[in-house]
Every structure is written in structure tokens, then in C-alpha cells.
């Protein structure tokens, strides 16, 4: 299965993409989000294996990177 990194995935529209990827088994997702006013970690709970961020290992190989950040 592909593994992708998503930045900003806790935003309103962005978490819909993550849910789609995970529920349809299209990819494993590593979500990186600053969790400012626009991010909501609760929205990802149904597809998250852990409520907290998992560490990225230096040897992790990913198939892609989706940058969904609203602000730099």
C-alpha cells in the first residue's frame, strides 16, 4: 500500500481527502498539522490509529506528499 504525507490535513476540506484515502484503502496517511484555529484533530479520529501524532522514522519511504496548508 502507498504511504503519503499530508500537511495541513486537519482542516475542514483536507480531512475529507484523508478519510477518502484511508477508508478506500488507497494509501496509508501520515498527517502533519500545526493545529491552529483551522485544524481539528477530532475530525480525524475515525481514521486515526492513534489520537496523537506518530513519529516519522528517518527511513520511512513515502509515495507522495500532499501539501494542503492554508497558511505557510
DSSP file (Angstrom, degrees, kcal/mol; ACC not computed):
  #  RESIDUE AA STRUCTURE BP1 BP2  ACC     N-H-->O    O-->H-N    N-H-->O    O-->H-N    TCO  KAPPA ALPHA  PHI   PSI    X-CA   Y-CA   Z-CA
    1    1 A X              0   0    0      0, 0.0    26,-0.1     0, 0.0    25,-0.1   0.000 360.0 360.0 360.0 142.8    0.0    0.0    0.0
    2    2 A X        -     0   0    0     24,-0.5    26,-3.4    60,-0.1     2,-0.5  -0.360 360.0-148.7 -68.9 150.6    1.2    3.5   -0.8
    3    3 A X  E     -a   28   0A   0     24,-0.2    60,-3.7    58,-0.1    61,-1.0  -0.993  18.0-177.5-122.1 127.2    2.2    5.8    2.1
    4    4 A X  E     -ab  29  64A   0     24,-2.8    26,-2.6    -2,-0.5     2,-0.5  -0.924  21.8-136.8-124.4 150.3    1.7    9.5    1.7
    5    5 A X  E     -ab  30  65A   0     59,-2.1    61,-3.0    -2,-0.3     2,-0.5  -0.904  19.4-165.9-101.6 130.9    2.4   12.5    3.9
    6    6 A X  E     -ab  31  66A   0     24,-2.8    26,-3.1    -2,-0.5     2,-0.5  -0.978   4.5-157.3-117.7 126.7   -0.3   15.2    4.1
    7    7 A X  E    S+ab  32  67A   0     59,-2.5    61,-2.4    -2,-0.5    26,-0.2  -0.895  80.3  14.1-102.3 132.2    0.5   18.6    5.5
    8    8 A X  S >  S+     0   0    0     24,-3.1     3,-1.2    -2,-0.5    -1,-0.2   0.747  78.1 147.7  81.6  24.9   -2.5   20.5    6.9
    9    9 A X  T 3   +     0   0    0     23,-0.5     9,-0.2    -3,-0.4    24,-0.1   0.478  55.5  71.1 -76.6  -2.1   -4.8   17.5    6.9
   10   10 A X  T 3  S+     0   0    0     22,-0.1    30,-2.3     4,-0.1    -1,-0.3   0.352  75.5 109.3 -95.0   7.1   -6.8   18.5   10.0
   11   11 A X  S <> S-     0   0    0     -3,-1.2     4,-2.1    28,-0.2     5,-0.2  -0.290  85.9 -98.4 -76.2 168.6   -8.5   21.3    8.1
   12   12 A X  T  4 S+     0   0    0     26,-0.3     4,-0.4     1,-0.2    -1,-0.1   0.913 119.3  24.9 -57.4 -53.1  -12.2   21.2    7.1
   13   13 A X  T >> S+     0   0    0      1,-0.2     4,-1.0     2,-0.1     3,-0.8   0.849 117.6  62.5 -81.2 -35.6  -11.9   20.1    3.5
   14   14 A X  H 3> S+     0   0    0      1,-0.3     4,-1.7     2,-0.2     3,-0.5   0.852  96.2  56.7 -62.9 -38.4   -8.5   18.4    3.9
   15   15 A X  H 3X S+     0   0    0     -4,-2.1     4,-2.6     1,-0.2    -1,-0.3   0.784  98.8  62.6 -68.5 -23.0   -9.6   15.8    6.4
   16   16 A X  H <> S+     0   0    0     -3,-0.8     4,-2.1    -4,-0.4    -1,-0.2   0.888 103.4  49.3 -65.2 -37.6  -12.2   14.6    3.8
   17   17 A X  H  X S+     0   0    0     -4,-1.0     4,-2.5    -3,-0.5    -2,-0.2   0.923 110.8  49.3 -65.2 -44.7   -9.4   13.7    1.5
   18   18 A X  H  X S+     0   0    0     -4,-1.7     4,-2.5     1,-0.2     5,-0.3   0.933 110.7  49.9 -62.2 -45.6   -7.6   11.8    4.3
   19   19 A X  H  X S+     0   0    0     -4,-2.6     4,-2.9     1,-0.2     5,-0.3   0.908 110.8  50.8 -59.0 -41.4  -10.8    9.9    5.2
   20   20 A X  H  X S+     0   0    0     -4,-2.1     4,-1.8     1,-0.2     6,-0.3   0.933 111.6  46.9 -61.6 -47.1  -11.3    9.0    1.5
   21   21 A X  H  <>S+     0   0    0     -4,-2.5     5,-2.7     2,-0.2     6,-1.3   0.910 119.3  39.6 -62.0 -43.2   -7.7    7.7    1.1
   22   22 A X  H ><5S+     0   0    0     -4,-2.5     3,-1.5     3,-0.2    -2,-0.2   0.944 115.7  47.6 -75.5 -49.2   -7.9    5.6    4.3
   23   23 A X  H 3<5S+     0   0    0     -4,-2.9    -1,-0.2     1,-0.3    -2,-0.2   0.827 115.9  45.2 -65.0 -31.7  -11.4    4.3    4.1
   24   24 A X  T 3<5S-     0   0    0     -4,-1.8    -1,-0.3    -5,-0.3    -2,-0.2   0.294 110.8-123.5 -93.1   9.7  -11.0    3.2    0.5
   25   25 A X  T < 5 +     0   0    0     -3,-1.5    -3,-0.2     2,-0.1    -4,-0.1   0.848  69.7 134.2  51.6  41.5   -7.6    1.7    1.3
   26   26 A X  S   <S-     0   0    0     -5,-2.7   -24,-0.5     1,-0.3     2,-0.3   0.718  71.8 -10.3 -88.0 -25.2   -5.8    3.9   -1.3
   27   27 A X        -     0   0    0     -6,-1.3     2,-0.4   -26,-0.1    -1,-0.3  -0.978  60.1-113.0-166.9 153.8   -3.0    4.9    1.0
   28   28 A X  E     -a    3   0A   0    -26,-3.4   -24,-2.8    -2,-0.3     2,-0.4  -0.790  44.2-146.6 -84.2 139.8   -1.6    5.0    4.5
   29   29 A X  E     -a    4   0A   0     -2,-0.4     2,-0.6   -26,-0.2   -24,-0.2  -0.939  21.3-167.5-120.6 132.6   -1.5    8.6    5.6
   30   30 A X  E     -a    5   0A   0    -26,-2.6   -24,-2.8    -2,-0.4     2,-0.5  -0.976  22.0-158.5-109.8 114.3    0.9   10.4    7.8
   31   31 A X  E     -a    6   0A   0     -2,-0.6     2,-0.5   -26,-0.2   -24,-0.2  -0.824  11.3-171.0-101.2 128.8   -0.7   13.8    8.7
   32   32 A X  E     +a    7   0A   0    -26,-3.1   -24,-3.1    -2,-0.5   -23,-0.5  -0.977  18.4 161.7-116.3 120.5    1.3   16.7    9.8
   33   33 A X        -     0   0    0     -2,-0.5    -2,-0.0   -26,-0.2   -26,-0.0  -0.999  41.7-145.7-144.1 138.4   -0.7   19.7   11.0
   34   34 A X        -     0   0    0     -2,-0.4    -1,-0.1     1,-0.0   -27,-0.0   0.690  37.6-139.6 -72.9 -19.5    0.1   22.7   13.2
   35   35 A X        +     0   0    0     -3,-0.0     6,-0.1     5,-0.0    -2,-0.0   0.938  42.3 156.8  56.7  53.9   -3.4   22.6   14.6
   36   36 A X    >   -     0   0    0      4,-0.0     3,-1.1     1,-0.0    -1,-0.0   0.041  67.0 -58.6 -83.1-157.9   -4.1   26.3   14.7
   37   37 A X  T 3  S+     0   0    0      1,-0.2    -2,-0.0     3,-0.0    -1,-0.0   0.771 138.3  50.6 -58.1 -27.8   -7.6   27.7   14.7
   38   38 A X  T 3  S+     0   0    0    -27,-0.0   -26,-0.3     2,-0.0     2,-0.3   0.642  94.4  85.7 -88.7 -15.4   -8.4   26.0   11.4
   39   39 A X    <   -     0   0    0     -3,-1.1     2,-0.4   -28,-0.1   -28,-0.2  -0.665  51.0-174.4 -92.9 143.0   -7.3   22.5   12.4
   40   40 A X    >   -     0   0    0    -30,-2.3     3,-1.1    -2,-0.3     4,-0.4  -0.867   9.0-172.4-137.3 101.1   -9.5   20.0   14.2
   41   41 A X  G >  S+     0   0    0     -2,-0.4     3,-1.4     1,-0.3     4,-0.4   0.799  83.3  67.9 -63.6 -29.7   -7.8   16.8   15.3
   42   42 A X  G >  S+     0   0    0      1,-0.3     3,-1.3     2,-0.2     4,-0.4   0.825  89.1  64.9 -59.7 -32.0  -11.2   15.3   16.4
   43   43 A X  G <  S+     0   0    0     -3,-1.1     3,-0.3     1,-0.3    -1,-0.3   0.750 102.8  48.3 -65.6 -22.1  -12.3   15.2   12.8
   44   44 A X  G X> S+     0   0    0     -3,-1.4     3,-1.6    -4,-0.4     4,-0.7   0.471  81.5  98.6 -94.8  -3.0   -9.6   12.6   12.0
   45   45 A X  G X4 S+     0   0    0     -3,-1.3     3,-0.8    -4,-0.4    -1,-0.2   0.848  75.3  60.0 -56.4 -37.8  -10.4   10.3   15.0
   46   46 A X  G 34 S+     0   0    0     -4,-0.4    -1,-0.3    -3,-0.3    -2,-0.1   0.710 116.7  31.5 -67.8 -18.9  -12.4    7.9   12.9
   47   47 A X  G <4 S+     0   0    0     -3,-1.6     2,-0.4    -4,-0.1    -1,-0.2   0.322  98.5 104.0-117.2   6.1   -9.5    7.1   10.6
   48   48 A X    <<  -     0   0    0     -3,-0.8     3,-0.1    -4,-0.7     4,-0.0  -0.716  53.8-159.5 -94.8 137.3   -6.6    7.5   13.1
   49   49 A X  S    S+     0   0    0     -2,-0.4     2,-0.3     1,-0.3    -1,-0.1   0.632  88.4  22.4 -83.4 -13.7   -4.8    4.6   14.6
   50   50 A X        -     0   0    0      2,-0.1    -1,-0.3     1,-0.1     4,-0.1  -0.981  68.2-138.7-150.9 137.3   -3.6    7.0   17.4
   51   51 A X  S    S+     0   0    0     -2,-0.3     2,-0.3    -3,-0.1    -7,-0.1   0.708  91.8  62.3 -70.1 -16.8   -5.1   10.3   18.7
   52   52 A X  S    S-     0   0    0      1,-0.1     2,-0.1    -3,-0.0    -2,-0.1  -0.698 101.5 -89.4-105.3 160.1   -1.5   11.6   18.9
   53   53 A X        -     0   0    0     -2,-0.3     2,-0.3     1,-0.1    -1,-0.1  -0.419  38.4-134.6 -66.9 139.0    1.0   12.1   16.2
   54   54 A X        -     0   0    0     -2,-0.1     2,-0.1    -4,-0.1    -1,-0.1  -0.721  28.5-103.3 -90.8 145.5    3.2    9.2   15.4
   55   55 A X        -     0   0    0     -2,-0.3     2,-0.6     1,-0.1    -1,-0.1  -0.404  28.2-126.2 -69.2 144.0    6.9    9.8   15.0
   56   56 A X        -     0   0    0     -2,-0.1     2,-0.3     4,-0.0    -1,-0.1  -0.803  23.2-138.6 -87.7 124.5    8.3    9.8   11.4
   57   57 A X    >   -     0   0    0     -2,-0.6     3,-2.1     1,-0.1     0, 0.0  -0.624  14.1-125.2 -82.5 143.0   11.2    7.4   11.1
   58   58 A X  T 3  S+     0   0    0      1,-0.3    -1,-0.1    -2,-0.3    -2,-0.0   0.778 110.6  51.9 -57.7 -26.4   14.1    8.6    9.1
   59   59 A X  T 3  S+     0   0    0      2,-0.1    -1,-0.3     0, 0.0     2,-0.3   0.287  77.8 129.2 -96.2  11.5   13.9    5.5    6.9
   60   60 A X    <   -     0   0    0     -3,-2.1     2,-0.5     1,-0.0    -4,-0.0  -0.499  47.4-150.9 -68.5 128.7   10.2    5.9    6.1
   61   61 A X        -     0   0    0     -2,-0.3     2,-0.3   -57,-0.0   -58,-0.1  -0.890  14.1-168.2-103.2 128.1    9.6    5.7    2.4
   62   62 A X        -     0   0    0     -2,-0.5   -58,-0.2     1,-0.1     3,-0.1  -0.853  24.3-149.3-117.4 153.2    6.6    7.6    1.0
   63   63 A X  S    S-     0   0    0    -60,-3.7     2,-0.3    -2,-0.3   -59,-0.2   0.690  77.6 -10.3 -89.0 -22.7    4.9    7.5   -2.4
   64   64 A X  E     -b    4   0A   0    -61,-1.0   -59,-2.1     2,-0.0     2,-0.4  -0.990  52.3-131.0-168.1 171.2    3.8   11.1   -2.3
   65   65 A X  E     -b    5   0A   0     -2,-0.3     2,-0.6   -61,-0.2   -59,-0.2  -0.994  14.4-163.6-136.8 124.4    3.4   14.4   -0.5
   66   66 A X  E     -b    6   0A   0    -61,-3.0   -59,-2.5    -2,-0.4     2,-0.9  -0.945   7.1-158.1-112.7 114.0    0.1   16.4   -0.5
   67   67 A X  E     +b    7   0A   0     -2,-0.6   -59,-0.1   -61,-0.2   -61,-0.1  -0.812  25.8 158.5 -95.0 106.0    0.6   20.0    0.7
   68   68 A X        +     0   0    0    -61,-2.4   -54,-0.1    -2,-0.9    -1,-0.1   0.053  20.4 147.0-113.4  22.0   -2.8   21.2    1.9
   69   69 A X        -     0   0    0      1,-0.1     3,-0.1   -55,-0.0   -61,-0.1  -0.350  36.8-160.8 -63.9 135.6   -1.6   24.0    4.1
   70   70 A X  S    S+     0   0    0      1,-0.2     2,-0.3    -2,-0.1    -1,-0.1   0.796  80.7  20.7 -83.2 -31.5   -3.9   27.1    4.2
   71   71 A X              0   0    0      1,-0.0    -1,-0.2     0, 0.0     0, 0.0  -0.981 360.0 360.0-136.1 146.9   -1.1   29.3    5.5
   72   72 A X              0   0    0     -2,-0.3    -3,-0.0    -3,-0.1    -1,-0.0   0.507 360.0 360.0 -71.0 360.0    2.7   29.0    5.4
